[in-house]
């Protein structure tokens, strides 16, 4: 549900979230910095973790690890918040030039850069506590992911593929979920990582369709601008690659009816998104399609989860 139009500090892509509605006025800018009023972001960071954890459980013929799923939830929320705050800190001058982002707390001057940095540190410390709850292999692998995150906000300044950098960062959990369950990396995890990278590039291209005009004025690059009139074909190709990689990951783990049903449902959802995508996609439609990727990822996860649950019988 969208926020009321008379809420002067609300951002255009926010939802009427209880954390925003009930937060004290002094904390509302931090709710926005952490994107807690836009929860789809942490969902999209969380789902590769959940998918790989459930796929590993299915491959091992064991029940899903609910404790790991909970830890990944906490980690995704705080690290999405830390990454978003860092992104807004780096982009505060660019954000002030774009209609959709000029109301963000740092761009609008409602939060100081110093307060934002402190907020990043607090969120990262919580994320570190989560990471240290896993095995050594996962901890070591997890320490490499911030290197990608640090590069992302600058990517739009020198490449038309910032969505690819985001893909490598957001999909990283596809390896962590697997290693947390198995203690090592394997081909299915790498295939799922590739699937989630392509998926992320696709849905973030749809998201970037909202800002094509303002990005051109501000000199910001994106795959939405790069693909132009061919955006439907490009997004369709990215999504097709994502489905193929996910299917190969399932094949490598021995398959299973529920795992394959998850892949089929995921493919159908991405095909529906592609059918509604074009260069002039209206902003409300682009935002709706972007947000719907939570459901696409949940369909794939549900298939893997149900497959792992069959080993309880």
C-alpha positions, -999 to 999 in steps of 0.1 A, spaced: 0 0 0 14 34 -9 19 61 16 -6 90 19 2 118 -5 1 144 22 30 128 41 56 154 32 87 133 41 75 101 24 95 89 -7 77 81 -40 86 44 -39 79 38 -2 50 17 12 28 24 42 49 3 65 42 2 103 78 11 110 73 43 92 39 50 105 48 46 142 84 57 142 92 89 161 99 119 138 136 119 148 140 83 136 121 85 104 151 95 83 170 64 95 140 42 86 144 57 51 182 53 50 179 16 59 150 12 33 128 -3 60 99 16 44 108 -2 12 112 -38 23 114 -54 -12 151 -45 -11 160 -68 18 137 -95 4 158 -95 -29 190 -97 -8 176 -125 14 161 -147 -12 193 -160 -28 205 -170 7 173 -188 14 172 -205 -20 207 -218 -18 202 -230 18 171 -249 9 187 -263 -23 216 -275 -3 193 -292 22 175 -309 -7 208 -320 -22 219 -335 12 184 -351 17 180 -333 51 154 -310 65 158 -272 60 180 -254 86 155 -230 102 182 -213 123 202 -205 92 171 -191 75 165 -168 105 201 -156 106 200 -148 69 168 -128 75 185 -107 102 216 -103 81 198 -93 50 178 -66 67 208 -50 84 232 -53 55 206 -40 30 203 -11 54 240 -5 56 245 -8 19 216 16 11 229 41 37 263 39 21 248 43 -14 229 74 -3 260 88 13 280 85 -19 252 96 -41 238 125 -21 247 151 -47 234 130 -76 202 122 -57 194 158 -53 192 162 -91 168 133 -96 130 137 -90 125 103 -74 155 106 -50 158 142 -41 137 137 -10 161 111 5 174 121 39 210 129 30 201 146 -3 174 167 15 197 175 44 175 158 70 205 136 82 241 147 85 268 127 67 284 120 101 252 105 115 248 84 83 284 70 88 277 61 124 244 44 113 264 24 87 288 12 114 260 1 138 243 -19 111 276 -35 99 284 -46 135 250 -64 137 258 -80 103 292 -91 116 276 -108 146 253 -127 122 282 -137 99 303 -150 129 274 -174 137 283 -195 107 311 -219 98 346 -207 90 342 -212 52 311 -190 52 327 -164 74 357 -162 51 336 -160 20 313 -134 36 342 -110 43 348 -107 6 313 -94 -3 317 -58 11 344 -52 -16 317 -55 -43 293 -33 -23 319 -5 -19 323 -3 -57 286 -3 -66 277 34 -59 305 45 -82 297 21 -111 270 43 -126 297 70 -132 319 49 -154 299 20 -168 265 14 -184 263 -19 -164 260 -8 -127 231 -33 -125 257 -61 -131 278 -48 -101 246 -49 -80 239 -84 -93 273 -97 -80 265 -81 -46 229 -90 -42 233 -126 -55 262 -133 -32 240 -151 -7 235 -178 -32 270 -190 -22 267 -183 15 235 -203 20 251 -233 4 284 -231 23 266 -225 56 248 -258 51 276 -279 35 309 -263 46 322 -260 10 314 -245 -24 301 -267 -53 288 -263 -88 251 -260 -79 259 -230 -57 279 -213 -85 251 -220 -110 225 -205 -86 248 -175 -80 249 -170 -118 211 -173 -119 206 -147 -92 231 -123 -109 212 -124 -141 179 -121 -123 192 -90 -104 204 -73 -136 169 -79 -151 148 -66 -123 171 -36 -116 169 -27 -153 131 -26 -149 136 -5 -118 159 19 -136 132 26 -163 117 50 -138 147 73 -139 157 72 -176 151 110 -183 166 123 -150 196 99 -153 203 113 -188 203 148 -174 224 139 -144 249 119 -165 240 86 -147 244 54 -167 223 23 -165 213 -8 -185 178 8 -189 194 36 -209 218 12 -226 192 -12 -238 167 15 -249 141 3 -273 155 -33 -270 148 -34 -232 121 -61 -235 144 -84 -254 173 -77 -231 153 -83 -199 138 -114 -215 173 -127 -223 186 -120 -188 156 -137 -172 159 -167 -196 195 -171 -186 185 -170 -149 159 -197 -154 184 -219 -173 211 -215 -146 186 -223 -119 174 -254 -138 210 -266 -142 216 -261 -104 186 -283 -97 197 -309 -122 231 -310 -105 215 -317 -71 194 -346 -85 162 -327 -91 130 -336 -74 94 -328 -84 90 -298 -60 123 -283 -70 114 -285 -107 79 -270 -100 97 -241 -83 118 -235 -114 87 -237 -136 68 -212 -114 98 -189 -113 101 -190 -151 64 -182 -156 66 -152 -133 96 -138 -151 79 -143 -185 49 -123 -172 72 -95 -161 89 -95 -195 56 -93 -213 48 -60 -196 83 -44 -200 91 -19 -226 112 14 -229 82 36 -221 69 15 -192 50 39 -169 67 45 -135 39 28 -115 40 -3 -137 79 -5 -135 77 -2 -98 50 -28 -95 71 -52 -117 102 -46 -97 84 -53 -64 69 -84 -78 103 -100 -79 99 -108 -42 72 -132 -53 93 -146 -81 121 -154 -57 97 -169 -32 83 -192 -58 117 -206 -65 125 -208 -28 92 -226 -20 100 -253 -45 134 -259 -30 120 -258 6 92 -282 -2 118 -305 -18 139 -305 14 108 -311 35 100 -343 17 130 -358 35 112 -354 68 87 -380 57 
